[in-house]
């Protein structure tokens, strides 16, 4: 949210063991301002703090985010 307006969302599926981050989306007029990174970072931090799930980065943006944050790659589901 920015000034009460929804600007970005991160869709997910949680099966109790793995959280699949399926789509990071930012409203077109707000793109390029880092909002998708903010929601991705927040979701990863939340999942990490729980300590009972791994992450499947289904969305290309989320996969790219993990490439830029190798310190968080231990949270990824092993294939």
N, C-alpha and C positions, 0 to 999 in steps of 0.2 A: 504494500500500500504506500502511496505517496500523496500526502495531503488529502486523505480520505478516498482516493481513487485506486482501484485495483490496477496494478501495472504489470505484475508477473505472477505466474503460478508454476508449480512443479507437480505434475501428476505422478502417482505411484501405485504399486500393488504390493501388499504385504501378506505373505503366506504364513507368517509366524516364525520363519527362519531366514527368509531373504526378502529384502525390500527392493523391488524393481523400480528404478526411477525411470519412468517411461516417456516423459515429455516435459521439457522446460519451455515455457512460452511467455513471451513478453508482448504486450499490446504494441502494435507497430509504431504508434507515435512516441513510445517510450524506449524503443530499442536503441542500443548503443550507449546506454548509460550504466551498464553493469548490474541491472536488476536481476537478470537470470543467474549471475554469479552469486548474488546475495541469497537468493532462495535456495540455490544448490548448496552453498556453504552452510546455511542454516539447517537444511535437511540432513546433511552429512554429520554435522555436529550433534544433532538430536539423536540420530541413529547410533553414533559412536558413544554418546553418553549413556544410552540404554545398555549397550554392551552385549545384547543378545541376538543381534541380526548381522547379516552380511549384506552387501549392496551389489545389485546387478545394474550396471549403468546402460540401460537399453537405449536411452536417448543419446544421439551423437554429441550434443552439447555437454551432457554430464560426463560422457566418456572423455571428451577433450579436457574438461575441468580436472578430471583425475590425472590426466597426462601432465597437467601444469602443477599438480599437487602430489608429487610422489610420496610425500610423508603420510598420505592418507590411503595409499593403495593396499595396505594390509586389510582394509575394510572390505575389499572387493571379493565377490564370490569367486572361488577357484573353479575353473572349467575343466 
